[in-house]
């Protein structure tokens, strides 16, 4: 079981990368559909390549890029970005003793958990309300129906739950083991271990 759980972060990175690749491919398709007819007519090939010269700009690409962007941001923040990769303003945190750092870490983790859980129900109410609205141009390729906005914004509720769970775990870990080591402490320990015979 543990062996399979180790693959989950890697799988999340692969999925986030696939979403970014889909954004890029859709962007290229959008540019191609917009400028290909102009290039063909500019080269005087409209009679030779009439099908390519008559390509219309694809309106659904812009909406699809927006949908994929929402998903890649919230999915990545929930499951890919690690704690040490976040931008932090930790000058005061690093300047205080370890006991105070423990209090800071407990208070900040508890505040994040409380904020995310407090926002969850009102957010879910709004997301659930969005089931009555649908995308303007993007359709489900399997059914041909326009996609409910609830499905698109569901990732935000997943993000809230995942971040609350992550910081709940951090709260428990800090309570039991003290504050996480700073990057400097980790580097110094690695240097000491390297210097020992």
C-alpha positions, 0 to 999 in steps of 0.5 A: 500500500505504501509503495502505491502511495509514493506514486501519488505525488508523481501522478499529480505532477504528471496530471498537472503537466498534461493540463499545461500541455493541453493549454499549450496545444489549445493555444497553438490551435487557436493561433493557427486557426486565426492566422493560417488563412491570412498567411495562405492568402498573403502567399497567394495560395488561396486557390491552391489550398481553399480549405485551409484558406477558409478556416474560421477562428475557433471560439471554443479554444479561449474558453477551454484555455480558461477552464484548463487554467482554473484546473491546473492552478487549483489542482497544482496548489492542492496536490503538487506544490510542496510547503517549502516551495511556497513564497514565505515572508518568514523574517520574523519567524526565523528570528525568534527562538524555536518555542516561539516558532512552534507557536507561530506554526501552530497558529498559522496552520490552525488559521489556514485550516479554519479559513478553508473550512469556514469558506467551504460551505458557502463556496459549495453552495455557490458551486452547486448553484452553478449547475444551472449555468453551462459553458458558452462554447465548450462541449463534452466530447462524449455527449456533445452537451455543454459542460455545467459550470459546477463541474468546472469549479468543483476543483476549487472545493477539492482545493479547499478540502486538500489544503485544510487536510494538509495544514491539519496534518501540519498542525498535528505534526507541529503539535507532536514534533515541534516546528519544521526545520528551516532550510538553514537548519537542514543545510547545516545538518547535511553539512555536519553529516557530510563532515563526519567520518 
